Amino acid sequence: MSTDLEDRFEFTLVAHYNPLQDIETKSRETIELFEKWGMSSRMKSHTFFFNKFFQPYQREAFAKDFFASSVVSSTLQVLTPLEQWVSLNMDKVTVEQVNASIINMDFFDRLYTSGAVRESSGSIVKCFDEMIDEFLVSDELRKVVLGDPVYESLYSTEERNEFLFKIFAHIVLGGPVNQYEDNVKPYLDTAKLLYKSLVSVVKDTETSSLSISSTVLKVGAKVGGIKMFPSSREHPQSFCYLVIDNIKRHVTVWYHIWS
């Protein structure tokens, strides 16, 4: 008869692999872009091996066991008001399913016909400064990712819940001190690179079609009923995702903390 311990997911840190470090090793330009966008000092990723097959319906249990793991809790850190990274033991978890079905960058072609990005050059169209959801917005691209009513129909709610769209939005919005791009290409190139490093793709042997095999969860954690991870303050740029690869039995956590 199985015990509760045997039913749990157990985790071991994969010390030799880190998606962000892997990207930065291959591309010095990407390191410079994350620094320019004010994200590099506030963003972390780690990969863990887990012990048994994962089913999508187990997402709540998986996330709960993930944060309850002593290996995970000693690895994940939060950013204090003094800009120091410290570890916390987290006891309650929130979980949201994130879509992961997009397999090519054609998904963003509509940006060029929307009026947000110039079709001929990729230049981002500027606008008068305005505040949207705590962000000072000076261009039409940021209006797109923040869901401004002008662009509300450009991407559906379901499409905005796609992991690729979320990655793109996160890097467009950047950190608290962000030097924005004038052209969309660096955002698209970096989103593609990060997406490919985080998710796994499988090929159907009969049809040769490609699909994403990873399960993506957006998660948060509480200590004593108070949300502490990824941040105690709710903000669109304080986020944490678990990307679960059942084939390798790897889960990668990618998180960024605004403040």
Backbone hydrogen bonds in HBPLUS format (Angstrom, degrees):
<---DONOR---> <-ACCEPTOR-->    atom                        ^
c    i                          cat <-CA-CA->   ^        H-A-AA   ^      H-
h    n   atom  resd res      DA  || num        DHA   H-A  angle D-A-AA Bond
n    s   type  num  typ     dist DA aas  dist angle  dist       angle   num
A0007-ASP N   A0003-THR O   3.14 MM   4  6.44 137.9  2.33 143.8 155.3     1
A0007-ASP N   A0004-ASP O   3.15 MM   3  5.12 129.1  2.43  93.5 107.0     2
A0008-ARG N   A0005-LEU O   3.29 MM   3  5.38 152.0  2.37 100.4 108.4     3
A0051-ASN N   A0010-GLU O   3.27 MM  41  5.55 137.5  2.46 143.9 152.4     4
A0012-THR N   A0049-PHE O   2.89 MM  37  5.08 148.9  1.99 143.2 152.0     5
A0049-PHE N   A0012-THR O   2.70 MM  37  5.08 162.6  1.73 157.6 157.7     6
A0014-VAL N   A0047-THR O   2.80 MM  33  5.49 168.7  1.81 147.6 147.9     7
A0017-TYR N   A0014-VAL O   3.35 MM   3  5.93 170.3  2.36 116.4 119.1     8
A0022-ASP N   A0018-ASN O   2.81 MM   4  5.98 153.5  1.88 158.8 167.9     9
A0023-ILE N   A0019-PRO O   2.97 MM   4  6.21 157.0  2.02 148.1 153.1    10
A0024-GLU N   A0020-LEU O   2.92 MM   4  6.14 166.5  1.94 150.8 154.8    11
A0025-THR N   A0021-GLN O   2.81 MM   4  5.91 142.5  1.95 142.2 152.1    12
A0026-LYS N   A0022-ASP O   3.25 MM   4  6.46 148.7  2.35 139.9 146.9    13
A0026-LYS N   A0023-ILE O   3.10 MM   3  5.28 121.7  2.46  97.7 111.7    14
A0027-SER N   A0023-ILE O   2.95 MM   4  6.13 135.5  2.15 145.1 158.5    15
A0030-THR N   A0027-SER O   3.22 MM   3  5.40 130.3  2.48  98.6 109.9    16
A0032-GLU N   A0028-ARG O   3.16 MM   4  6.51 162.0  2.20 151.3 155.5    17
A0033-LEU N   A0029-GLU O   2.92 MM   4  6.20 145.6  2.04 143.8 153.8    18
A0034-PHE N   A0030-THR O   2.97 MM   4  6.22 166.3  1.99 156.9 158.8    19
A0035-GLU N   A0031-ILE O   3.05 MM   4  6.30 152.6  2.12 146.9 154.9    20
A0036-LYS N   A0032-GLU O   2.85 MM   4  6.01 152.8  1.93 141.0 149.2    21
A0037-TRP N   A0033-LEU O   2.81 MM   4  6.03 150.3  1.90 151.7 159.6    22
A0039-MET N   A0034-PHE O   2.90 MM   5  5.27 161.4  1.93 166.0 163.4    23
A0040-SER N   A0034-PHE O   3.31 MM   6  5.09 152.7  2.39 112.9 112.6    24
A0038-GLY N   A0035-GLU O   3.11 MM   3  5.10 157.6  2.17 101.7 108.1    25
A0179-GLN N   A0036-LYS O   2.95 MM 143  5.60 161.9  1.98 147.3 152.2    26
A0175-GLY N   A0037-TRP O   2.83 MM 138  6.09 174.9  1.83 166.1 165.4    27
A0042-ARG N   A0039-MET O   2.98 MM   3  5.34 153.6  2.05 115.1 123.6    28
A0257-ILE N   A0042-ARG O   2.99 MM 215  5.48 152.0  2.07 146.7 155.2    29
A0044-LYS N   A0255-TYR O   2.89 MM 211  5.55 159.4  1.93 158.1 164.6    30
A0255-TYR N   A0044-LYS O   2.96 MM 211  5.55 170.0  1.97 162.0 164.8    31
A0046-HIS N   A0253-VAL O   3.03 MM 207  5.44 145.8  2.15 142.9 153.3    32
A0253-VAL N   A0046-HIS O   2.85 MM 207  5.44 159.8  1.89 163.0 168.8    33
A0048-PHE N   A0251-VAL O   2.82 MM 203  5.30 162.9  1.85 149.3 154.6    34
A0251-VAL N   A0048-PHE O   2.81 MM 203  5.30 154.0  1.87 153.3 161.6    35
A0050-PHE N   A0249-ARG O   2.89 MM 199  5.50 157.4  1.94 143.5 148.2    36
A0058-GLN N   A0055-GLN O   2.75 MM   3  5.43 161.5  1.78 128.0 134.6    37
A0059-ARG N   A0056-PRO O   3.21 MM   3  5.62 151.9  2.30 122.1 120.8    38
A0062-PHE N   A0058-GLN O   2.76 MM   4  5.89 160.8  1.79 164.3 171.1    39
A0063-ALA N   A0059-ARG O   2.96 MM   4  6.08 168.3  1.98 147.4 150.1    40
A0064-LYS N   A0060-GLU O   2.96 MM   4  6.11 158.3  2.00 146.7 153.4    41
A0065-ASP N   A0061-ALA O   2.89 MM   4  6.04 164.9  1.91 149.4 153.3    42
A0066-PHE N   A0062-PHE O   2.83 MM   4  5.99 146.5  1.95 145.1 155.6    43
A0067-PHE N   A0063-ALA O   3.10 MM   4  6.34 166.7  2.11 153.6 153.8    44
A0068-ALA N   A0064-LYS O   3.00 MM   4  6.11 137.8  2.19 139.6 152.1    45
A0069-SER N   A0065-ASP O   3.05 MM   4  6.03 121.6  2.40 137.6 148.6    46
A0069-SER N   A0066-PHE O   3.31 MM   3  5.42 149.3  2.41  99.0 107.6    47
A0073-SER N   A0069-SER O   2.91 MM   4  6.14 175.2  1.91 157.2 158.7    48
A0074-SER N   A0070-SER O   3.11 MM   4  6.01 142.0  2.26 134.1 142.3    49
A0075-THR N   A0072-VAL O   2.85 MM   3  5.09 149.3  1.94 107.6 117.9    50
A0076-LEU N   A0072-VAL O   2.83 MM   4  6.04 168.3  1.85 176.1 177.7    51
A0078-VAL N   A0086-VAL O   2.76 MM   8  5.48 156.7  1.81 158.5 160.1    52
A0086-VAL N   A0078-VAL O   2.91 MM   8  5.48 158.6  1.95 152.7 158.6    53
A0080-THR N   A0084-GLN O   2.82 MM   4  5.25 169.1  1.83 149.6 152.4    54
A0083-GLU N   A0080-THR O   2.79 MM   3  5.20 147.7  1.89 124.1 124.6    55
A0091-ASP N   A0222-LYS O   2.82 MM 131  5.94 148.1  1.92 161.0 171.7    56
A0092-LYS N   A0222-LYS O   3.31 MM 130  4.95 158.1  2.37 129.8 130.8    57
A0222-LYS N   A0092-LYS O   2.71 MM 130  4.95 153.0  1.78 140.9 146.7    58
A0094-THR N   A0220-GLY O   2.91 MM 126  5.07 161.7  1.95 134.7 137.9    59
A0220-GLY N   A0094-THR O   3.06 MM 126  5.07 143.4  2.20 136.9 139.6    60
A0096-GLU N   A0218-LYS O   2.84 MM 122  5.04 143.7  1.97 147.8 157.7    61
A0218-LYS N   A0096-GLU O   2.79 MM 122  5.04 165.8  1.81 152.5 156.7    62
A0098-VAL N   A0216-VAL O   3.00 MM 118  5.34 160.0  2.04 153.4 147.1    63
A0099-ASN N   A0161-ASN O   3.08 MM  62  5.83 132.4  2.31 137.3 144.2    64
A0163-PHE N   A0099-ASN O   2.77 MM  64  5.88 149.3  1.87 152.9 157.6    65
A0108-PHE N   A0105-MET O   3.06 MM   3  5.89 169.3  2.07 122.9 124.9    66
A0109-ASP N   A0106-ASP O   2.95 MM   3  5.17 169.6  1.96 115.7 118.7    67
A0111-LEU N   A0108-PHE O   3.07 MM   3  5.69 159.9  2.12 116.4 122.5    68
A0112-TYR N   A0109-ASP O   3.05 MM   3  5.83 149.4  2.15 120.7 126.8    69
A0113-THR N   A0110-ARG O   3.20 MM   3  5.30 146.7  2.32 100.6 109.8    70
A0114-SER N   A0111-LEU O   3.43 MM   3  5.18 159.8  2.48  95.2 100.9    71
A0125-VAL N   A0116-ALA O   2.94 MM   9  5.41 169.7  1.95 142.7 145.6    72
A0118-ARG N   A0123-SER O   2.76 MM   5  5.23 167.2  1.78 157.9 160.2    73
A0122-GLY N   A0118-ARG O   2.76 MM   4  5.07 152.6  1.84 148.2 155.0    74
A0184-VAL N   A0122-GLY O   2.95 MM  62  5.64 166.6  1.97 155.6 156.7    75
A0124-ILE N   A0182-ASP O   2.80 MM  58  5.54 171.9  1.80 146.6 147.5    76
A0140-GLU N   A0125-VAL O   2.83 MM  15  5.64 166.8  1.85 165.3 168.4    77
A0127-CYS N   A0138-SER O   2.97 MM  11  5.28 156.4  2.03 126.5 123.0    78
A0130-GLU N   A0137-VAL O   3.05 MM   7  5.32 143.1  2.19 137.6 148.9    79
A0137-VAL N   A0130-GLU O   2.74 MM   7  5.32 169.7  1.75 164.2 162.7    80
A0132-ILE N   A0135-PHE O   2.90 MM   3  5.26 160.8  1.93 151.0 156.0    81
A0135-PHE N   A0132-ILE O   2.90 MM   3  5.26 160.4  1.94 118.0 124.3    82
A0144-VAL N   A0140-GLU O   3.04 MM   4  6.40 144.9  2.17 143.1 152.3    83
A0144-VAL N   A0141-LEU O   3.04 MM   3  5.03 118.4  2.43  93.1 108.3    84
A0145-VAL N   A0141-LEU O   3.13 MM   4  6.56 161.7  2.16 156.6 158.0    85
A0146-LEU N   A0142-ARG O   3.03 MM   4  6.05 140.9  2.19 138.9 149.1    86
A0148-ASP N   A0143-LYS O   2.92 MM   5  5.10 171.5  1.93 156.0 154.9    87
A0147-GLY N   A0144-VAL O   3.12 MM   3  5.32 160.2  2.16 106.7 112.5    88
A0151-TYR N   A0148-ASP O   2.79 MM   3  5.57 143.6  1.92 127.5 136.5    89
A0152-GLU N   A0149-PRO O   3.35 MM   3  4.75 167.0  2.37  94.8  98.4    90
A0154-LEU N   A0151-TYR O   3.01 MM   3  5.23 155.6  2.08 109.2 117.1    91
A0160-ARG N   A0156-SER O   2.89 MM   4  6.17 152.0  1.96 150.9 159.0    92
A0161-ASN N   A0158-GLU O   3.11 MM   3  5.11 141.2  2.27  95.2 106.7    93
A0162-GLU N   A0159-GLU O   3.02 MM   3  5.18 160.8  2.06 107.1 111.3    94
A0166-LYS N   A0162-GLU O   3.00 MM   4  6.34 159.6  2.04 154.7 161.0    95
A0167-ILE N   A0163-PHE O   2.88 MM   4  6.14 159.5  1.92 154.4 159.4    96
A0168-PHE N   A0164-LEU O   3.03 MM   4  6.22 168.2  2.05 149.3 152.4    97
A0169-ALA N   A0165-PHE O   2.82 MM   4  6.06 163.6  1.85 153.4 158.1    98
A0170-HIS N   A0166-LYS O   2.87 MM   4  6.02 161.8  1.90 150.8 155.7    99
A0171-ILE N   A0167-ILE O   3.09 MM   4  6.39 160.2  2.13 154.7 158.8   100
A0172-VAL N   A0168-PHE O   3.00 MM   4  6.17 148.5  2.10 148.3 157.7   101
A0173-LEU N   A0169-ALA O   2.98 MM   4  6.15 159.7  2.03 152.4 157.0   102
A0174-GLY N   A0170-HIS O   2.87 MM   4  5.95 148.6  1.96 142.1 151.6   103
A0187-TYR N   A0184-VAL O   3.08 MM   3  5.50 122.2  2.43 111.0 125.0   104
A0188-LEU N   A0184-VAL O   3.07 MM   4  6.35 162.4  2.10 157.5 163.1   105
A0189-ASP N   A0185-LYS O   2.84 MM   4  5.97 171.3  1.85 164.8 166.9   106
A0190-THR N   A0186-PRO O   3.07 MM   4  6.02 158.8  2.11 138.7 144.5   107
A0191-ALA N   A0187-TYR O   2.92 MM   4  6.03 158.4  1.96 147.4 154.0   108
A0192-LYS N   A0188-LEU O   2.99 MM   4  6.13 159.7  2.03 148.7 153.9   109
A0193-LEU N   A0189-ASP O   3.05 MM   4  6.24 159.5  2.09 143.8 149.4   110
A0194-LEU N   A0190-THR O   2.91 MM   4  6.06 163.3  1.93 152.5 156.7   111
A0195-TYR N   A0191-ALA O   2.90 MM   4  5.94 162.0  1.93 147.7 153.3   112
A0196-LYS N   A0192-LYS O   3.00 MM   4  6.11 164.6  2.02 150.3 154.0   113
A0197-SER N   A0193-LEU O   3.16 MM   4  6.30 141.5  2.31 136.9 146.8   114
A0198-LEU N   A0194-LEU O   3.03 MM   4  6.21 136.4  2.23 144.3 155.7   115
A0198-LEU N   A0195-TYR O   3.19 MM   3  5.22 130.9  2.44  95.6 108.4   116
A0199-VAL N   A0195-TYR O   3.00 MM   4  6.06 171.2  2.00 162.7 163.2   117
A0213-SER N   A0200-SER O   2.93 MM  13  5.66 160.9  1.97 142.7 149.1   118
A0202-VAL N   A0211-SER O   2.85 MM   9  5.55 164.6  1.88 164.1 168.8   119
A0211-SER N   A0202-VAL O   2.98 MM   9  5.55 148.3  2.08 154.4 162.9   120
A0204-ASP N   A0209-SER O   2.86 MM   5  5.37 169.3  1.87 160.0 162.5   121
A0208-SER N   A0204-ASP O   2.73 MM   4  4.85 139.8  1.89 137.7 146.4   122
A0215-THR N   A0244-ILE O   3.04 MM  29  5.05 156.4  2.10 138.9 145.6   123
A0244-ILE N   A0215-THR O   2.76 MM  29  5.05 171.7  1.76 159.6 159.0   124
A0217-LEU N   A0242-LEU O   2.87 MM  25  5.09 161.1  1.90 149.8 156.1   125
A0242-LEU N   A0217-LEU O   2.78 MM  25  5.09 157.9  1.82 148.7 156.4   126
A0219-VAL N   A0240-CYS O   2.95 MM  21  5.65 158.9  2.00 145.7 152.7   127
A0221-ALA N   A0229-PHE O   2.87 MM   8  5.01 159.2  1.91 141.1 143.2   128
A0228-MET N   A0221-ALA O   3.02 MM   7  6.19 163.9  2.05 147.6 152.2   129
A0229-PHE N   A0221-ALA O   3.08 MM   8  5.01 158.6  2.13 151.8 146.7   130
A0223-VAL N   A0226-ILE O   2.84 MM   3  5.30 160.4  1.88 145.7 145.5   131
A0226-ILE N   A0223-VAL O   3.13 MM   3  5.30 165.8  2.15 111.2 114.6   132
A0238-SER N   A0235-HIS O   2.96 MM   3  5.29 169.4  1.97 119.2 121.0   133
A0239-PHE N   A0256-HIS O   2.96 MM  17  5.53 139.2  2.13 145.4 158.2   134
A0256-HIS N   A0239-PHE O   3.00 MM  17  5.53 154.5  2.07 150.1 156.4   135
A0241-TYR N   A0254-TRP O   2.92 MM  13  5.37 160.7  1.95 149.2 155.2   136
A0254-TRP N   A0241-TYR O   2.99 MM  13  5.37 157.6  2.04 149.5 156.8   137
A0243-VAL N   A0252-THR O   2.81 MM   9  5.10 160.7  1.85 147.5 154.3   138
A0252-THR N   A0243-VAL O   2.90 MM   9  5.10 161.4  1.94 140.2 143.3   139
A0245-ASP N   A0250-HIS O   2.75 MM   5  5.15 173.4  1.75 176.8 174.4   140
A0249-ARG N   A0245-ASP O   2.83 MM   4  5.53 122.4  2.17 134.8 151.9   141
A0250-HIS N   A0245-ASP O   3.03 MM   5  5.15 144.0  2.17 143.5 149.7   142
